[in-house]
Each structure stands twice: as C-alpha cells, then as structure tokens.
Amino acid sequence: MRVRGLLRSLNYDGRLGLILAGSCVLLLLASLTGEPGRLLLRYDRAALAAGQWWRLVTAHVVHLDVRHALLNDLGLALVWALFARDYSLRQWAAVVLGAVVAIDAGLWLCDSTLEWYVGSSGALHGVMAAGALAHLRRGERDGALLSVALVAKLGYEHWAGALPFSASLPVVVSAHLYGVMGGSAVAVFVRPRARSAVGPSL
C-alpha cells in the first residue's frame, strides 16, 4: 500500500505508468534506427520544402543518438512526475501538439538558416510550461518557483547558449522558447484539474 501511494504521488501507477513507459521506449527505438532513420525522420528544411511533411512530427521523436534519447527520456520522466495529473490525457495531447506546432512554425519562419533539427526537448519545455501554469492557477507554491526557473533557463540560453551539461550536444535553444510559447498558449485555454483530483503537490 505504501509503495502504491508513492507511485501514485509520482504519477507512475496504472495507465499513466504504461503510457510513460511506452513513450520512453518510442523515443529510444527511434534513435536505434541510426543515421538512415535520422536522415529520414528529422526536421530538414530542404526536404520539407519538397513536401515531406511527416518530418514536422517525426523530428520530435528521433534523436542524435541513444544518449540524446536517454536524456530526453529522463526529462520526460521528470515532467511526468511533476505534472502528469494536472490535465486530462486529451488536454496533454493538445499541449504537446501546440508545442510541436509552435516549434515547427518558429523554426521555419524565424530560423531560416537552420537546416535540420531533432529531439524532444522543445516539446518537453512546452509541457513544463503548461504544468507550471496549472500549479500557478491552483495557487500552489511550487508554481511560481517552477515558472521562475523556466524563465531563468530560457534567459540563460538566449544570452549564453546551451547549459554547460548539454554543451556536447548541438542544442537548438530557440526550439525551447518556441515550445514554451506553444505549450503555454494551449494551457491558457484549458482548465487544469482541481487540486483534490491531483493529490499532494511535489
């Protein structure tokens, strides 16, 4: 019973846990396709101009390598633990879609010199923004802290580039900003679950 309570507080029990596990496996499997898969699935400006529209979705699933995928899996597990119950599954799907659309549009319209992009970090930033907004709207103390941390991270990336621990990866920091904008835009129009339905805040 105590283990079940801990798992529930971390959003890893039952159906939510299976969805998280499946999502992590999907990100990892996409990275195992190697260079051929990456070339086929990544955001590629020239290929998009030629009509290969699937890349607008698959670019957010494929990664540079297994290490990159595992880092994004870790990020997904973290935001899941913090925010999974704040919205319904349909609302979360809308948040992720909003973040993905904002990233794709931002890269296409504002980063015209960017030739290619892969990774889930932009969408994860959108999820974090939506989750922080849900906590703010319910008056939870960690909502302000999470929001300040996210804004500080975006500010650092704007002025100084990628965070030191990710310097070994070619991070497109503008994708993080676009993801936050898209996720926040959707979250403004959806109602988060009541605190009693979510459980104690972490």
Buried (B, 14 or more C-beta within 10 A) or exposed (E): EEEEEEBBBBBBBEEBBEBBEEBBEBBBEBBEBEEEBBEBBBBBBEBBEEEBEEBBBBBBBBBBBEEBBBBBBEBBBEBBBBBBBBBBEEBBEBBBBBBBBBBBBBBBEEBEEBEBBBBBBBBBBBBBBBBBBBBBBBEBEBBEEBBEEBEEBBEBBEEEEBEEEBEEBEBBBBBBBBBBBBBBBBBEEBEBBEBEEBBEBE
